[in-house]
Amino acid sequence: MFALSRVRRWIVGFPFILALIMLIGLTLSLSKPVNAQTSPTLGAAGSFAVLGNSTVTNTGTSVVNGDLGVSPGNAVTGFPPGIVTPPGTIHAGDAVALQAQNDATATYNTLASEACTQNLTGQDLGGLTLTTGVYCFDTSAGLTGALTLDAAGNADAVFVFKIGTTLTTASDSSVLVIGGGTSCNVWWQVGSSATLGTATTFAGNILALASISLTRGANVSGRALALTGAVTMDTNNIGSPACLTPPANTFTPTPSETPTFTPTFTFTPTATETVNGPTAVPPTAPPGSTAVPPTAPPTSTVFFNVTQTSGGGGSGQAVIGLPNAGGGRPQATYWTLEPRR
């Protein structure tokens, strides 16, 4: 009877224990932040802080910390007074900007395919504190005030915002990343255009299908990439060097030693003739050269042979002999001598 009672109590209590275990497991799973996929790679667009499709225009002393590009358009205006800080450069309608646009579009599509962690349609982002995840808006999204993104100690925490149409921030709004996270891992996929209000402090990478407008004093710690429209700036600071990746065609040459070259000269002096025949005059060789003494030509022999052919005062013949270059019999040249008149 006692054993049967224990069995009955165990049977009655088992469902309660099982339910308690399941409740504890569910609580633990909900308390853990949902981590989205790792940040997508931007390919050739990774080195760009600003990228437009038709034009990029600027008013005032905007500062772009990274490459600035436009493609397939080629109009970039307002630089200067705008500044692109080295090593960033301007790519207007070139192959680099075109490849960046293609890669940015691929990244936009990757973000658009993410499954939503939470749908925030109809809510203002201002005043919210969000952990890592994928947050969706069926239509437009607005930000008035401060949005806080808490990485909860995870340096790789990724925040993705999928917005059906437009993104608009009010003046003096802000996006703050805390808890050891970084703005490099914050992504804004905007189905239409994005407009940041005056003096907005914004974190993350904006990939807008249409255009991006940064009003006066709005700053972006990340990127402003417009896929089919323009990027318009007014005294802004855009880009985070820590988030940028170098372009694929960038390389650092390896220093090479400058060779030491000591020239060698061969100097052949010119012989100076004297009355007794040519004599080589040894030259003074310049520093670093070698003097090659000349070879004096063989001594020339000149002889006269006058043959009398008529009586006193008559004419005669003179024979002048010169040595034969081949060493044979001397060659002779004849002159006719006439008596002086």
Phi, psi and omega per residue, in radians:
M1 nan -0.685 3.131
F2 -1.156 -0.754 -3.138
A3 -1.132 -0.680 3.128
L4 -1.127 -0.638 3.108
S5 -1.128 -0.702 3.124
R6 -1.132 -0.700 -3.136
V7 -1.130 -0.728 3.140
R8 -1.094 -0.727 3.129
R9 -1.118 -0.667 -3.133
W10 -1.163 -0.708 -3.139
I11 -1.151 -0.695 -3.133
V12 -1.220 -0.646 -3.065
G13 -1.441 -0.342 -3.072
F14 -1.072 -0.805 3.113
P15 -1.046 -0.605 3.123
F16 -1.155 -0.769 3.133
I17 -1.115 -0.727 -3.138
L18 -1.116 -0.750 3.120
A19 -1.104 -0.651 3.127
L20 -1.142 -0.717 3.121
I21 -1.106 -0.736 -3.141
M22 -1.163 -0.644 3.125
L23 -1.156 -0.718 3.108
I24 -1.106 -0.758 3.133
G25 -1.102 -0.705 3.127
L26 -1.150 -0.686 3.124
T27 -1.109 -0.743 3.125
L28 -1.137 -0.696 -3.120
S29 -1.175 -0.619 3.134
L30 -1.304 -0.480 -3.121
S31 -1.334 -0.331 3.128
K32 -1.478 2.334 3.128
P33 -1.161 2.441 3.096
V34 -1.406 2.142 -3.072
N35 -1.718 2.116 3.088
A36 -1.237 3.071 3.098
Q37 -1.038 2.904 3.081
T38 -1.124 2.764 -3.120
S39 -1.017 2.359 3.112
P40 -1.185 2.728 3.082
T41 -1.620 2.519 -3.090
L42 -1.692 -0.059 -3.120
G43 1.055 -2.305 -3.103
A44 -1.151 -0.334 3.124
A45 -1.375 -0.114 -3.081
G46 -1.114 -0.424 -3.125
S47 -1.589 -0.041 -3.060
F48 -1.696 2.323 2.986
A49 -1.641 -0.535 3.126
V50 -2.345 2.295 3.126
L51 -2.556 2.158 3.109
G52 -2.055 2.931 3.115
N53 -1.720 -0.902 -3.085
S54 -1.670 -0.915 -3.126
T55 -2.578 2.811 2.921
V56 -2.257 2.079 -3.099
T57 -2.145 2.635 -3.111
N58 -2.495 2.525 2.983
T59 -2.185 2.351 3.113
G60 1.470 -2.994 -3.019
T61 -1.621 1.132 3.054
S62 -1.228 2.625 3.116
V63 -2.155 2.152 3.122
V64 -1.898 2.040 -3.122
N65 -1.701 1.364 -3.083
G66 2.586 -3.042 3.114
D67 -1.230 2.631 3.035
L68 -2.157 2.294 -3.086
G69 -2.568 2.881 3.056
V70 -2.606 2.393 3.110
S71 -2.949 2.435 0.117
P72 -1.407 -0.108 3.016
G73 -1.168 2.986 3.141
N74 -2.405 0.310 -3.081
A75 -1.677 2.057 3.028
V76 -2.208 2.046 -3.113
T77 -2.178 2.659 3.105
G78 1.599 0.261 3.077
F79 -2.222 1.794 -0.080
P80 -1.296 2.967 0.190
P81 -1.327 -0.207 3.076
G82 -1.100 2.721 -3.057
I83 -2.215 2.327 2.956
V84 -1.878 1.955 -3.016
T85 -1.329 2.369 3.089
P86 -1.080 2.583 0.105
P87 -1.473 0.172 3.100
G88 -1.096 2.583 3.142
T89 -2.387 2.951 3.116
I90 -1.718 2.245 3.089
H91 -2.077 1.795 -3.081
A92 -1.847 1.786 3.071
G93 1.188 0.363 -3.121
D94 -1.740 -3.130 -3.070
A95 -1.153 -0.547 -3.141
V96 -1.143 -0.797 3.132
A97 -1.145 -0.650 3.123
L98 -1.104 -0.780 3.121
Q99 -1.136 -0.657 3.104
A100 -1.085 -0.724 3.101
Q101 -1.096 -0.739 3.133
N102 -1.083 -0.753 -3.117
D103 -1.259 -0.609 3.088
A104 -1.138 -0.684 3.098
T105 -1.108 -0.699 3.109
A106 -1.108 -0.699 3.111
T107 -1.165 -0.686 3.089
Y108 -1.011 -0.781 -3.134
N109 -1.176 -0.614 3.086
T110 -1.103 -0.783 3.121
L111 -1.125 -0.700 -3.118
A112 -1.116 -0.400 -3.111
S113 -1.540 -0.069 -3.125
E114 -1.156 2.475 3.062
A115 -1.370 2.444 -3.057
C116 -1.329 2.379 2.970
T117 -1.441 -0.701 -3.120
Q118 -2.663 2.449 3.102
N119 -1.733 2.124 -3.082
L120 -1.914 0.344 -3.104
T121 -0.934 2.269 3.114
G122 1.569 -0.168 3.139
Q123 -1.731 2.523 3.004
D124 -1.466 2.412 -3.114
L125 -1.261 -0.355 -3.132
G126 -1.068 2.344 3.115
G127 1.539 -0.126 -3.120
L128 -1.523 2.619 2.954
T129 -2.119 2.039 -3.048
L130 -2.052 2.534 3.003
T131 -1.682 3.141 -3.065
T132 -1.005 2.443 -3.122
G133 2.887 -3.075 3.115
V134 -2.027 2.027 -3.032
Y135 -1.965 2.255 -2.991
C136 -2.035 2.556 3.006
F137 -2.227 2.137 -3.130
D138 -1.140 -0.565 3.141
T139 -2.181 -2.088 -3.064
S140 -1.529 2.815 3.068
A141 -2.280 2.486 3.127
G142 -2.256 2.679 3.102
L143 -2.359 2.049 3.037
T144 -2.207 2.002 -3.061
G145 1.743 -2.519 -3.014
A146 -1.984 2.317 2.983
L147 -1.885 2.231 -3.133
T148 -1.925 2.248 3.108
L149 -1.959 1.987 -3.035
D150 -1.781 1.992 3.136
A151 -1.394 -0.159 3.080
A152 0.938 0.706 3.086
G153 1.455 0.013 -3.139
N154 -1.744 1.877 -3.109
A155 -1.138 -0.334 -3.125
D156 -1.737 0.207 -3.122
A157 -1.058 2.314 -3.078
V158 -1.986 2.341 3.094
F159 -2.115 2.149 -3.129
V160 -2.136 2.301 3.082
F161 -2.085 2.058 3.125
K162 -1.838 2.002 -3.021
I163 -2.060 2.168 -3.045
G164 -1.117 -0.719 -3.103
T165 -2.190 -1.704 -2.987
T166 -1.850 2.710 2.996
L167 -2.088 2.208 -3.124
T168 -2.364 2.309 3.042
T169 -2.000 2.532 3.071
A170 -1.386 2.911 3.105
S171 -1.018 2.496 3.085
D172 1.105 0.359 3.060
S173 -1.387 2.928 -3.105
S174 -2.682 2.652 2.974
V175 -2.118 2.087 -3.077
L176 -2.020 2.360 3.084
V177 -1.903 2.133 -3.112
I178 -2.189 3.139 3.064
G179 1.258 0.480 3.085
G180 1.480 0.123 3.117
G181 -1.460 -3.106 -3.119
T182 -2.459 2.570 3.112
S183 -1.137 -0.317 3.128
C184 -1.087 -0.453 -3.080
N185 -1.779 0.336 3.088
V186 -1.897 2.203 -3.020
W187 -2.210 2.316 3.127
W188 -2.102 1.827 3.101
Q189 -1.696 1.898 -2.983
V190 -1.929 2.132 -3.053
G191 -1.263 -0.237 3.090
S192 -2.334 -1.912 -3.078
S193 -2.068 2.741 3.096
A194 -2.094 2.386 3.098
T195 -2.303 2.096 3.103
L196 -1.765 2.186 -3.086
G197 -1.224 2.969 -3.096
T198 -0.936 2.297 3.051
A199 1.077 0.428 3.044
T200 -1.249 2.411 3.027
T201 -1.888 1.904 -2.943
F202 -2.065 2.466 3.119
A203 -2.068 2.348 3.034
G204 2.102 3.073 -3.093
N205 -1.776 2.037 3.130
I206 -1.641 2.102 3.014
L207 -2.040 1.730 -3.080
A208 -1.783 2.341 -3.141
L209 -1.113 -0.593 -3.140
A210 -1.820 -1.851 -3.001
S211 -2.069 2.936 3.077
I212 -2.306 2.241 3.123
S213 -2.106 2.093 3.102
L214 -1.881 1.867 -3.117
T215 -1.314 3.084 -2.956
R216 -0.993 2.199 3.057
G217 1.413 0.044 3.091
A218 -1.357 2.310 -3.097
N219 -2.104 2.500 -3.084
V220 -2.189 2.050 3.019
S221 -1.584 1.424 -3.052
G222 2.813 -2.251 -3.067
R223 -2.412 2.724 3.021
A224 -2.195 1.771 -3.048
L225 -2.091 1.960 -3.132
A226 -1.826 2.176 -2.980
L227 -1.513 -0.561 -3.111
T228 -2.247 -0.057 -3.103
G229 -2.194 -2.625 -3.040
A230 -1.897 2.811 2.948
V231 -1.965 2.190 -3.120
T232 -2.060 2.264 -3.074
M233 -2.174 2.708 3.068
D234 -2.654 1.683 3.097
T235 0.947 1.030 -3.108
N236 -2.022 2.897 3.000
N237 -2.170 2.024 -3.034
I238 -2.186 2.387 3.025
G239 1.898 2.556 3.044
S240 -2.246 1.948 -3.109
P241 -0.942 -0.527 -3.128
A242 -1.170 -0.397 -3.094
C243 -1.624 -0.259 -3.019
L244 -1.410 2.545 3.014
T245 -1.927 2.522 -3.129
P246 -1.174 2.612 3.083
P247 -1.105 2.678 -3.059
A248 -1.080 -0.537 -3.076
N249 -1.641 0.275 3.121
T250 -1.599 2.325 3.091
F251 -2.474 2.688 3.101
T252 -1.888 1.970 -3.104
P253 -1.157 2.557 3.083
T254 -1.432 2.211 -3.135
P255 -1.065 2.498 3.102
S256 -2.142 2.646 -3.132
E257 -1.264 2.548 3.063
T258 -1.467 2.055 -3.078
P259 -1.163 2.560 3.071
T260 -1.607 2.171 -3.044
F261 -2.098 2.110 3.094
T262 -1.968 1.872 -3.102
P263 -1.204 2.567 3.082
T264 -2.010 2.227 -3.120
F265 -1.949 2.480 2.974
T266 -1.932 2.099 -3.024
F267 -2.027 2.113 3.116
T268 -1.934 1.937 -3.097
P269 -1.296 2.813 3.085
T270 -1.660 2.296 -3.129
A271 -1.233 2.604 3.091
T272 -1.938 2.184 -3.114
E273 -1.423 2.572 3.028
T274 -2.172 3.093 -3.106
V275 -1.162 -0.377 -3.121
N276 -1.665 0.178 3.140
G277 2.047 2.871 -3.120
P278 -1.086 2.397 3.122
T279 -2.303 2.256 3.112
A280 -1.263 2.252 3.074
V281 -1.760 1.928 -3.105
P282 -1.035 2.225 3.131
P283 -1.486 2.943 2.992
T284 -1.695 2.012 -3.062
A285 -1.292 2.413 3.067
P286 -1.181 2.795 -3.127
P287 -0.998 2.391 3.102
G288 1.415 0.100 -3.114
S289 -2.071 2.904 -3.139
T290 -2.084 2.197 -3.138
A291 -1.454 2.292 3.080
V292 -1.912 1.872 -3.091
P293 -1.054 2.484 3.109
P294 -1.346 2.774 3.062
T295 -1.746 2.067 -3.093
A296 -1.225 2.419 3.105
P297 -1.184 2.771 3.133
P298 -1.081 2.542 -3.124
T299 -1.123 2.273 3.135
S300 -1.455 2.419 3.101
T301 -1.961 2.187 3.114
V302 -2.015 2.192 3.119
F303 -2.342 2.675 -3.113
F304 -2.066 2.366 3.054
N305 -2.293 1.866 -3.092
V306 -1.763 2.161 -3.133
T307 -1.931 2.188 3.140
Q308 -1.358 2.171 -3.120
T309 -2.000 -0.057 3.118
S310 -2.642 3.085 -3.102
G311 -1.118 -3.093 -3.084
G312 -0.848 2.379 3.121
G313 1.273 0.103 -3.120
G314 -1.417 -3.102 3.133
S315 -1.438 2.816 3.129
G316 -2.519 -3.054 -3.134
Q317 -2.295 2.358 3.132
A318 -1.954 2.373 3.096
V319 -1.955 2.122 3.108
I320 -1.920 2.071 -3.114
G321 -1.778 2.343 3.072
L322 -2.089 2.529 -3.121
P323 -1.127 2.507 3.089
N324 -1.370 2.333 -3.107
A325 -1.044 -0.496 -3.137
G326 -1.531 0.007 3.118
G327 1.528 0.097 -3.135
G328 -1.508 -2.678 -3.119
R329 -1.180 2.413 -3.114
P330 -1.030 2.472 3.041
Q331 -1.389 2.558 -3.079
A332 -2.088 2.494 3.054
T333 -2.123 2.368 -3.029
Y334 -1.953 2.410 2.997
W335 -2.177 2.573 3.069
T336 -1.676 2.259 -3.118
L337 -1.704 2.226 3.107
E338 -1.851 2.481 3.112
P339 -1.148 2.597 3.117
R340 -1.215 2.443 -3.127
R341 -1.922 nan nan
